[in-house]
Structure formats: structure tokens, C-alpha cells
């Protein structure tokens, strides 16, 4: 599958929600989309393009905005497809992909926890790596290391 093929199939469904489909070496391409059209894109990529497995969800803090990216896999095409959207740092949220790809669940929890991107309608958005009550997001560029006595973290009883 080539980027032009992907653009031709996605454009009628997404319209202006599809920003671009770019070549990305070694993959089917990189799809950039408007965050408010995320769920439509996820369904089209799964159902129409047959990328049935979501391998990864991640986020990057670019200070003024956050980039949320997804890596989907197609068994039929034996290719990866990158999906990416930008959200403002002041309102960093996007619809959860977990209703389309259940494998998004833990990846979205990690991105929320580390980079402070909220995934709307996520079935279980809670801490995965850090203790309950931890109020910081360690992969934000604004994150400052603290002395242990400065932190008040609620302990988790297992």
C-alpha cells in the first residue's frame, strides 16, 4: 500500500479531517489528521485499510503542543502505518482508540501518565507506572526533578 492509495481511500470519509499522507521509509506512510476526527480515522484505518492491530500509542511534548502518534499494523499488507495528530498543550486530549483497537488501553494510560495527554472515553484511565496520587508527568519538558522530601506521594497497598 502506498501513501497515494491511503489518501484516496481516507479523503472521502475524513474530508478536511485528513491533513496529509506522507511517505515514511519502510512503512505504508504517515497519516496526519485533526484530533477531533480521531475516532473516524481509527475506524477507517481498521475497517477500510485493514490495519487490524495497533502496535503502539505514544506522545511527545513539543512545549506549545503535544503530538500523539499511533503505529498500526496490517497483516494483509505486512506494513506499518503511522498516524499522528497535534493537540494544544493547554487542552491536550484526544478520543481513545481503545474502542477500535483494544491494544491501545495500556499505551494510552502510559502516554497520559508520562506526557499528560488525556484520552477521552478511555475505559480505565489510571496510573500504570507511577504510584496512585503521583501528580507529575515525568516526560513533560517542564518537569523538574524534586528532592524526595518535597514530594508527597500516596503509597499504594498491594
Protein Blocks (a to p, Z undefined) as FASTA:
>chain_A
ZZklmmmmmmmmnmmmpmbdcddehiabdcdddfklmmmmmmmmmmmnopabcfbdcddd
ehjaccdddddddfklopacdddddddfklgccddfklmmmmlmmmmmmmmmmnopaceh
iablccfkbcghiabdfkbfklccddfklpccddddZZ
